[in-house]
Amino acid sequence: EVKKYWNTTYRIEALITLKNMLDNTMKTETFKKVTQPVLLCYYYKNEEEQDKIVSVSAMLKMFGELGTPPELKRKVALPKTGAHALASGLNSKDLTSVEIETSRFLEEILKIKNQY
């Protein structure tokens, strides 16, 4: 089912370009320029069960280096999602937590009230 909607293979040239982009931009000086509100949700249950696509420790390091004021940023581990693509019904086992945490961020940090 996932293969109908998701790329599961990539051209090697794309990986080289992606690596170059990451090496040249994912740096403290880049992160400090980010001053907008940030919600970081990530899959982490324990050392064995965590995001295998992106490094959780790298995400958390980046989060700490953002220029966003602490009161405007939030990080949330979502242990039941079981996948990198948290908000995808094709991969995630816990869309409800994603929805709840997104709504909380909108209401508590951005001060946007849920209309529903």
SULQUI-V121354 format. One record per residue. RES is the residue in one small letter. OMEGA is omega in whole degrees, 0 to 359 (999 if undefined). Layout:
# SULQUI-V121354
res | omega
RES | OMEGA
RES | OMEGA
This chain:
# SULQUI-V121354
res | omega
e | 182
v | 183
k | 177
k | 188
y | 191
w | 173
n | 179
t | 174
t | 183
y | 175
r | 182
i | 179
e | 179
a | 179
l | 178
i | 178
t | 179
l | 179
k | 178
n | 179
m | 179
l | 181
d | 185
n | 184
t | 184
m | 185
k | 180
t | 182
e | 175
t | 183
f | 181
k | 179
k | 179
v | 182
t | 180
q | 175
p | 184
v | 170
l | 176
l | 173
c | 183
y | 178
y | 174
y | 176
k | 177
n | 183
e | 181
e | 183
e | 180
q | 180
d | 178
k | 180
i | 181
v | 180
s | 178
v | 180
s | 177
a | 177
m | 182
l | 176
k | 178
m | 181
f | 180
g | 182
e | 180
l | 177
g | 179
t | 176
p | 183
p | 182
e | 180
l | 178
k | 183
r | 174
k | 184
v | 172
a | 179
l | 188
p | 184
k | 183
t | 176
g | 184
a | 176
h | 181
a | 188
l | 187
a | 179
s | 176
g | 178
l | 186
n | 187
s | 177
k | 183
d | 178
l | 182
t | 179
s | 178
v | 180
e | 181
i | 182
e | 177
t | 178
s | 178
r | 179
f | 179
l | 183
e | 188
e | 183
i | 182
l | 179
k | 176
i | 182
k | 176
n | 182
q | 186
y | 999
